[in-house]
Amino acid sequence: MLGDAPVGAMIPVNDMDRGRAFYTDTLGLKVVEEMEGEAISLEAGSGTSVTLYRTPSAGQASHTLATFDVPNMDAEMEELRARGVTFEEYDFGEWKTTNGVMLDGTFKASWFKDPDGNIIGLIQR
């Protein structure tokens, strides 16, 4: 069944060149397949992938579309901030970020938006 199958995120973008630059240059993912300018697959860690696809409805989701599991949240955030990424601040009562980080006992989480406004997360377990 699907419990043994790899899974990847599908992220909508309005401008493929701008999306590609953000995900490759800013986030450090590698292009592994291009589909005639309409979509590109990017390799992330541990055999996972992100596929960007062109659509005029990009950036309309109000929830996280992909989350990267990182070993050192502070180091990742520092590097991403140096590359121009701005982390979001949220206040959901018990779940609240401080300086872009939400702490919940066993894990840290943070969120930022790509150039289309898609919400991308980081988590340190």
C-alpha positions as a printed Julia matrix, in Angstrom:
125×3 Matrix{Float64}:
  0.0    0.0     0.0
  0.92   3.66    0.12
  2.73   3.36    3.44
  5.82   2.26    1.5
  5.51   4.79   -1.34
  7.49   8.04   -1.46
  5.38  11.19   -1.41
  6.04  14.67   -2.72
  4.49  18.11   -2.5
  2.78  19.87   -5.43
  3.13  23.65   -5.2
  1.36  26.07   -7.55
  3.27  29.04   -8.99
  2.22  31.92  -11.24
  5.66  32.55  -12.72
  7.75  29.42  -13.31
 11.07  31.3   -13.61
 10.5   33.17  -10.35
  9.38  29.97   -8.57
 12.33  28.02   -9.91
 14.78  30.71   -8.75
 13.28  30.77   -5.25
 13.22  27.01   -4.76
 16.66  26.4    -6.29
 18.69  29.51   -5.44
 17.06  30.48   -2.14
 16.03  27.08   -0.73
 18.75  24.97   -2.37
 16.63  22.31   -4.1
 17.89  20.71   -7.33
 15.89  20.44  -10.56
 15.53  16.79  -11.6
 12.9   17.06  -14.34
 11.37  19.8   -16.48
  8.02  19.44  -18.19
  7.98  21.95  -21.06
  7.84  25.06  -18.88
  4.6   24.03  -17.2
  6.1   22.1   -14.28
  9.44  21.19  -12.75
 10.32  18.51  -10.22
 12.87  19.39   -7.57
 14.79  16.99   -5.38
 14.74  17.55   -1.65
 16.29  15.37    1.06
 15.89  11.63    1.64
 14.4   10.91   -1.76
 11.55  13.39   -1.42
 10.48  15.9    -4.03
  8.64  19.12   -4.67
  6.92  19.76   -7.98
  6.15  23.3    -9.05
  3.36  23.7   -11.58
  2.12  26.79  -13.37
 -1.4   27.98  -12.55
 -3.1   31.37  -12.22
 -4.53  30.32   -8.84
 -1.15  30.04   -7.08
 -0.86  31.4    -3.56
 -4.53  31.06   -2.6
 -4.11  28.32    0.02
 -4.21  29.58    3.6
 -2.47  26.48    4.96
  1.01  24.96    4.81
  1.72  23.26    1.46
  5.04  21.63    2.34
  7.17  21.22    5.45
 10.9   20.55    5.54
 12.11  18.44    8.46
 15.42  20.01    9.56
 17.97  18.94   12.2
 18.84  22.49   13.35
 16.05  25.07   13.09
 18.2   27.98   14.26
 20.9   27.37   11.64
 18.37  26.86    8.84
 16.5   30.02    9.74
 19.71  32.03    9.95
 20.79  30.89    6.48
 17.35  31.44    4.96
 17.12  34.91    6.49
 20.52  35.71    4.96
 18.99  34.72    1.6
 16.08  37.12    2.08
 13.42  34.82    3.57
 11.06  36.44    6.08
  9.47  34.17    8.66
  5.82  34.54    9.58
  4.5   35.37   13.03
  1.34  33.58   14.17
 -0.78  33.67   17.31
 -3.22  30.78   17.62
 -3.62  30.97   21.38
 -1.51  28.09   22.7
  0.46  28.01   19.47
  2.32  31.27   19.05
  5.56  32.12   17.28
  8.29  34.22   18.8
 10.89  35.54   16.36
  9.34  33.22   13.78
  9.54  30.04   15.89
  6.78  28.08   17.58
  7.93  25.81   20.41
  5.78  22.87   21.45
  7.61  20.64   23.89
  9.27  18.14   21.58
  9.49  20.22   18.43
 10.04  23.65   16.89
  8.18  24.92   13.84
  8.38  27.98   11.62
  6.75  29.18    8.43
  7.57  31.46    5.51
  5.98  32.29    2.19
  7.34  31.75   -1.29
  7.08  34.53   -3.91
  3.48  33.47   -4.73
  2.38  33.55   -1.09
  2.38  29.76   -0.63
  3.08  28.82    3.0
  6.12  26.6     3.5
  7.14  25.22    6.89
 10.2   24.04    8.74
 10.04  21.6    11.62
 12.68  20.33   14.02
 11.54  17.25   15.93
